Amino acid sequence: MSSHEMQRAESRVRSAQTFKVVVWLAVVAILVVFAFANSTKVDVDWVFNDAEAPLYLVIGASAIAGAILGFIARPSRSE
C-alpha cells in the first residue's frame, strides 16, 4: 500500500469517527432537550412498590438502561 493510499484510508477512518461523534452528540442533545421539556411528575410502578419521579429522570434512566443493554447485547467482533 502506498503512502497516498494509506493517508486516504486514515482520512476515511477519521471521517467515520467524526461522524459517529457528531451523531452521538446530536442524539444526546435531543435527549436532554426532550427530557427537560418534560419535567412533570409521573407515577412509576415497580414490582413491589410505586413512586413518583420527574419525567426527565424516568426518560434519562430508561435511556441509560437501554444503552447499557445495547452494549451488552451487541455481537462481538472477532478479528
ABEGO torsion letter per residue (X at the ends): XBAAAAAAAAAAAAAAAAAAAAAAAAAAAAAAAAAAABABBBBBBBAABBBBBBAAAAAAAAAAAAAAAAAAABBBBBX
